[in-house]
Amino acid sequence: MSKKEWENGIVKYLNQVFIYTKERKDKWTILKKAPFEGDCEDYSLTILWHISGRMWKSFWWSQITGKAKLLICTLPNGVSHVVLQYDGMCIDNIQKRWVTKGYMISEGYKFYIFLWPLANTALNMTFRRRWL
């Protein structure tokens, strides 16, 4: 099985067991028990967690090296949203598949620029986290 097939298998599995739930208080959570219930950042973090082999070292290393980034954006309706960018491709709980950032922009996503996306992820997970 190729790396891309493996990653797509993870996405297919998570899409089958992910249930979107709007949170009252935003928590950046890696969902560890199916069914996975959460919102956009929980979806992105969980995809990254599984792609990282469910290992903290790989999870953080992919962000330190810039291979993975959690990008903050707004949707066409103005709602704040989080997208995972990994190896130059993007995925979120709306598209539910790997697409380019350019495609998302053409769909009306507006991305914010963060100088340190890793710091944003670490801070949000530390101060808003909930472990399941």
N, C-alpha and C positions, 0 to 999 in steps of 0.2 A: 504494500500500500504506500503510495506516495505521500509526501508531507501535505500537499494540498488536499488529497482525498481524506487524509486523517483529520485535517482541520475542518473540512466540510462535513465529515461525520459527526464531529463535536457540535457543530452548528445545527445540523439536522436533529440530533438528539435533544439539545437544549430548546430548540424551537418547539419540539413536541411536548416538552414538560414545563415550559415557561408560561406562567399566567401573569399578565400585566396587572399590577395593583398600584393605584396611586396612593402614595404614602402621605399621611397628614404631616408628619415631621420627617424631613428628608434624612435618610440614613444611607450611607455608602456601604453596601453589604456584598460580600461574596456569598452567594447562595450555595449551600452544601448539601441540602436534602431535597429530593424531589417530592412533590411538585415544587418547582421554583417559583415563588411568588415575590414580585418586586417591580421596580420601575426601570427606567432607562439606564441609570448608572449601575444598578444591580445586574442587569443583563450584560452590560459591557464588562464589568468586573468579573462576572462568572465565566464568560467566554474566555477572557484572558487567563483566569485561574486554570481552566481546563487545558488551554493551549500550552500553558506553562507546566503541564504535567502535575498539577495540583501541588506544586512545591514553591514555598515562599522565595527561595533563592532565585529561581527562574522567573517568578512573577515580578519581583523587583528589578532583577538584572535586565529584563527586556525593556523596562521603563528607563533605567539608568542609561542604557545604551541608545535609547531613542527608537528601538525596534517597535515598541508599543507606546501609545499615548492615549490618554482619555481626553478627548476634545470636548470643550464646552461650546454649545451653539444655541441658536434659537431656530425654531421651526417656522414655516411660513405663517402660522397663526400667532407667532410671537412668544410661544411657550419655551422656556429654557429646556435644554436637552443635552444628553451626553452620548457621545459616539466613541467607539473603540477604533483607533487606527493601528493596524498591525502589518508590518512589512509593506507599508505603502497603500494598503487597502483598508476600507472602512466597513463597519457593520454596526447596526443598532437594532433595537427591538421593533422598529417600524419596517425597515428594509428586510431584515432577517436573512440577509445574504451579503456576501462580500461585493462591494461596489467601490468605485473610485470616489475620492473626495470631490472631484469635479462633477461627477454625476449628482452627488448630494447637493452641491451648490446649484446645479441646474434645476433641482427639485425644490429650491427655495430655502435650503438650510443656510444660515449665516453663522460662520465660525468666528469665535473670539480668538485673539492671539494671546497666548500665555508664554512668557519667557521660560518658565520652569513647570511644565505640565506634571512632572513627577512630584514636585512639592505640593501642587494642588491635590493630586490623588492622595498622597500621604497625609496631608492635613485633614482632608475630608474623611478619610477612613479612620483616622485617629479620633477626631472629635465628633463624628457622626456615626460611628460604627456600631454594628449589631452583628454578632456572630451566630449563624444558624447551623 
